[in-house]
């Protein structure tokens, strides 16, 4: 009898959560690895939106949610704290319908979503009290000790499914003897387990060649690797054939690396294969890599959502942002995108708030500049991410960051910085909304 593995995408606890093309790519790769090793795999998505729920034109929508006790750390925040995902009864029903697994694998994402992971494991253990629980994913890699403390008795895998040495040295039962996944492996074994899909993931590469101070991509995925074009095309075509998916979001950290050479080849291959879809780029695109040729390919491929990684054009923060782009360059590239046929409402520019020493007035000035370009400003409040230079800078002022994952929450952390409070945050949000209202 093959090894039986149950994979769980856990609930999330936060003040806000919206399904803007969310997919647990890491768990998809884990499923592919387990099936490659002959395991019988079942998958439960606690963040699954149910068929028949309200769907926005591009496949996005709201998650089911319910009130959840607010941690004492957040008591001053005048916002509702929630648990997002399917009802507990729905999760129990799915678990009770399954044969007992040999091991349960639970993913993790944001470090400050740890209470949702804890709540998921609590329910799992009600149904399968003696089954080993293995927690992995982003939080497990960034803060393995915190995850271990939150899940007593669970195994924590702080490595990657692509790292054979990390798997072997984990000494985790049912796991340490498995063969690692190759970077070019397909996600199809996981996508076949989905029950329905409002949208699909697209992934052309792993890792990022840049090293911005706030981003842990270089730690989570050392190096940069392109995925085989034929594999990516098959994944998208399969989701269209199986579920009729028409909206895909690119999950790459560096989709346009090297002026989009790999992307251009992929776009041509998708067209040749007859894959017609609406594409979205919610991750910040590197502005300097945008060319008219790349933008024309995006337009012809059906891109409807572009997000530019700008963060700040202020010289004082150039080291934090990797000096990716200046104001002049952003103005030139947004104009180029408009010339290629993209409406201002399709173009969003991420503006970061909460860089070390950054004031609300400086952020407001950035928002006003972005609005002057007739594109949408998207304020992003800093969440300090372990294993990043910005995190290490902030730890000197806030040592709680190293031991309290809840301290990383973007809604909370910004209010702890000098010159910032809930009122300042709301002013930034309102300013962005006002500037975006007239964009066409």
Helices and strands as residue ranges (DSSP letters): E 4-9, E 12-14, E 18-19, H 25-36, E 40-45, E 61-62, E 65-67, G 72-74, E 82-84, H 88-96, E 103-106, G 111-113, H 114-127, E 132-135, H 138-142, H 144-150, E 155-156, H 164-169, H 188-191, E 200-202, E 205-207, H 217-220, E 224-226, H 229-243, E 247-250, H 257-272, E 278-285, G 287-289, H 292-301, E 303-311, G 315-317, H 327-339, G 344-346, E 347-353, H 360-372, E 376-381, H 389-395, G 399-402, G 405-408, H 410-413, G 414-416, H 422-437
